[in-house]
């Protein structure tokens, strides 16, 4: 029965027209309203910086749409990029959580977001009038020369290994006054505390202040 339900969900996500996907969920965001307001505040404050807006780990695109609609409401023309495997977490990163960090997750990490698909993701963006660059890639292997500077980055890959590997590059590309928001910086989360460990290690190495807002949003802002 469980396998049938999973297959049904995959079928619905891939075959229902993009405009109807949102109606399958009561609350479509993976952030609470308070967390969404924090994201909006930092994103708008970064809008006058000369750099791209980057979302790493975009899941099913609901937050992507929300932030882009926010920019449209404020008549802001931003260079927005999303980067995702569009197939879930890599086996190597999942193995490290379980074997390396000795995590005992209550979910099967190998299947989380594995039903995502770049084709219907783009259709969903087009249907909602969102113009952006879509990059299908493991973030650790992504060619960051495609993005010159970063003004704002929502970094939501959950796991330790990719977060620790990419944070130095993101910080280097961040413009003065730019902001990184690392999601899932919650040490008490039994499934997704890898990002918290990577965040804490990075800010300690750089001598940056700890700033975790709304329970799980790790903030890094480059000095102006």
C-alpha positions as CSV (number, residue, x, y, z in Angstrom):
1,X,0.0,0.0,0.0
2,X,2.8,2.4,0.9
3,X,4.5,1.8,-2.5
4,X,1.3,2.4,-4.3
5,X,0.8,5.7,-2.5
6,X,4.3,6.8,-3.4
7,X,3.7,5.9,-7.1
8,X,0.5,7.8,-7.0
9,X,2.2,10.9,-5.7
10,X,4.9,10.7,-8.4
11,X,2.2,10.3,-11.1
12,X,0.3,13.3,-9.8
13,X,3.3,15.6,-9.6
14,X,4.4,14.6,-13.1
15,X,1.1,14.6,-14.9
16,X,-1.2,17.2,-13.4
17,X,-0.8,20.6,-15.1
18,X,1.6,22.8,-13.2
19,X,-1.0,25.3,-12.3
20,X,-2.9,22.7,-10.3
21,X,0.0,21.3,-8.3
22,X,-0.4,23.9,-5.5
23,X,-3.9,22.7,-4.8
24,X,-2.6,19.3,-3.6
25,X,-1.1,20.9,-0.5
26,X,-2.8,22.7,2.4
27,X,0.2,24.8,3.1
28,X,2.7,24.8,0.2
29,X,5.8,26.2,1.9
30,X,8.6,24.5,3.8
31,X,9.1,27.7,5.9
32,X,6.8,29.0,8.5
33,X,5.2,32.5,8.0
34,X,7.8,34.0,10.3
35,X,10.6,32.3,8.4
36,X,9.2,33.5,5.1
37,X,9.0,37.1,6.4
38,X,12.7,36.8,7.4
39,X,13.6,35.6,3.9
40,X,11.7,38.4,2.3
41,X,13.3,41.0,4.5
42,X,16.8,39.9,3.7
43,X,16.0,39.4,0.0
44,X,14.6,42.9,-0.4
45,X,17.5,44.5,1.5
46,X,19.9,42.7,-0.9
47,X,18.0,43.9,-4.0
48,X,20.1,47.0,-4.4
49,X,23.4,45.0,-4.3
50,X,25.1,44.3,-7.7
51,X,24.8,40.5,-7.6
52,X,22.7,37.5,-8.5
53,X,20.0,35.9,-6.3
54,X,20.6,32.2,-5.9
55,X,18.5,29.4,-4.5
56,X,20.3,26.2,-3.9
57,X,17.9,23.3,-3.2
58,X,14.6,24.5,-4.6
59,X,12.4,21.4,-3.9
60,X,9.1,21.9,-5.7
61,X,9.5,25.6,-6.3
62,X,6.9,27.2,-4.1
63,X,9.3,29.4,-2.2
64,X,10.9,30.2,-5.6
65,X,7.6,31.5,-6.9
66,X,6.9,33.4,-3.7
67,X,10.2,35.3,-3.7
68,X,10.0,36.1,-7.4
69,X,6.4,37.4,-7.0
70,X,7.8,39.6,-4.2
71,X,10.4,41.1,-6.5
72,X,7.7,41.6,-9.2
73,X,5.5,43.4,-6.6
74,X,8.4,45.8,-5.9
75,X,9.2,46.2,-9.6
76,X,12.6,44.7,-9.0
77,X,14.4,43.0,-11.9
78,X,16.7,40.4,-10.3
79,X,19.0,37.8,-11.9
80,X,17.6,34.7,-10.2
81,X,19.2,31.3,-10.3
82,X,18.0,27.9,-8.9
83,X,20.4,25.0,-8.6
84,X,19.2,21.5,-7.7
85,X,19.9,17.9,-8.5
86,X,16.1,17.5,-9.3
87,X,16.5,13.9,-8.2
88,X,17.0,14.2,-4.4
89,X,20.1,13.8,-2.3
90,X,23.2,12.0,-3.7
91,X,23.9,8.6,-2.3
92,X,27.3,9.7,-1.1
93,X,25.9,12.6,0.9
94,X,23.2,10.4,2.5
95,X,25.8,7.7,3.3
96,X,27.9,10.3,5.1
97,X,25.0,11.4,7.3
98,X,24.4,7.8,8.4
99,X,27.9,6.3,8.3
100,X,30.0,9.3,9.0
101,X,27.9,11.4,11.3
102,X,26.1,8.4,12.8
103,X,22.7,10.0,12.2
104,X,19.6,7.8,12.7
105,X,17.0,9.6,10.6
106,X,13.3,8.9,10.9
107,X,12.9,9.3,7.2
108,X,14.5,7.5,4.2
109,X,16.7,10.3,3.0
110,X,17.5,8.5,-0.3
111,X,13.9,9.0,-1.4
112,X,13.2,12.5,-0.2
113,X,12.7,14.9,-3.2
114,X,13.6,12.0,-5.6
115,X,10.3,12.5,-7.4
116,X,11.3,16.0,-8.5
117,X,11.7,16.8,-12.2
118,X,13.3,19.8,-14.0
119,X,10.8,19.6,-16.8
120,X,7.6,20.2,-14.8
121,X,9.6,22.5,-12.5
122,X,10.2,24.8,-15.5
123,X,6.5,24.4,-16.6
124,X,5.5,25.5,-13.1
125,X,7.7,28.5,-13.2
126,X,6.4,29.5,-16.7
127,X,2.8,29.1,-15.6
128,X,3.4,31.4,-12.7
129,X,5.2,34.0,-14.8
130,X,8.6,33.5,-13.2
131,X,11.7,34.1,-15.3
132,X,14.9,32.5,-14.0
133,X,17.9,30.4,-14.8
134,X,17.5,26.7,-13.9
135,X,20.6,24.6,-13.3
136,X,20.4,20.9,-12.8
137,X,23.5,19.9,-10.9
138,X,24.9,18.5,-7.7
139,X,25.9,21.7,-6.0
140,X,29.4,20.3,-5.1
141,X,30.0,19.9,-8.9
142,X,28.4,23.1,-10.0
143,X,30.5,25.5,-12.1
144,X,30.2,28.7,-10.2
145,X,31.9,30.7,-13.0
146,X,28.3,30.8,-14.4
147,X,27.4,33.2,-11.6
148,X,29.8,36.1,-11.2
149,X,28.7,37.7,-7.9
150,X,26.0,36.8,-5.3
151,X,23.8,39.4,-3.5
152,X,21.5,36.9,-1.8
153,X,21.6,33.1,-1.4
154,X,19.0,30.8,0.1
155,X,21.1,27.6,0.7
156,X,18.8,24.7,1.5
157,X,20.6,21.4,0.9
158,X,20.0,20.1,4.5
159,X,23.0,17.7,4.7
160,X,26.5,18.3,6.2
161,X,28.8,17.3,3.4
162,X,27.5,19.5,0.5
163,X,26.9,22.4,2.9
164,X,30.4,22.3,4.3
165,X,31.9,21.9,0.8
166,X,30.2,24.8,-0.8
167,X,29.9,27.5,2.0
168,X,33.5,28.8,1.4
169,X,32.8,29.3,-2.4
170,X,29.5,31.1,-1.7
171,X,31.0,33.4,0.9
172,X,33.8,34.2,-1.5
173,X,31.3,35.2,-4.2
174,X,29.1,37.2,-1.9
175,X,29.2,40.9,-2.6
176,X,29.8,43.3,0.3
177,X,26.6,43.5,2.3
178,X,25.3,40.4,0.7
179,X,23.5,37.6,2.6
180,X,23.6,33.9,2.9
181,X,20.7,32.2,4.5
182,X,21.4,28.5,5.4
183,X,18.3,26.6,6.1
184,X,17.9,23.7,8.6
185,X,20.4,25.1,11.1
186,X,18.6,23.3,13.9
187,X,20.8,21.2,16.1
188,X,17.9,19.4,17.7
189,X,16.3,18.2,14.4
190,X,16.8,14.5,14.3
191,X,16.9,14.4,10.5
192,X,18.4,17.6,9.1
193,X,21.0,18.9,11.6
194,X,24.0,18.4,9.2
195,X,23.6,22.0,7.9
196,X,23.8,23.3,11.5
197,X,27.1,21.5,12.0
198,X,28.5,22.9,8.8
199,X,27.3,26.4,9.5
200,X,28.8,26.4,13.0
201,X,32.1,25.1,11.8
202,X,32.3,27.7,9.0
203,X,31.5,30.8,11.1
204,X,34.0,29.6,13.8
205,X,36.7,29.3,11.1
206,X,35.9,32.7,9.7
207,X,35.4,34.4,13.1
208,X,31.8,35.4,12.2
209,X,29.0,35.9,14.6
210,X,26.4,33.1,15.2
211,X,23.0,34.3,14.0
212,X,20.3,31.7,13.8
213,X,16.8,33.2,13.3
214,X,13.4,31.7,13.6
215,X,14.8,28.5,15.0
216,X,16.6,27.3,11.9
217,X,17.7,30.1,9.5
218,X,21.5,30.5,9.8
219,X,22.4,34.0,8.7
220,X,25.8,35.0,7.2
221,X,26.2,38.6,6.1
222,X,29.4,39.9,4.5
223,X,30.7,43.2,5.8
224,X,30.0,46.2,3.6
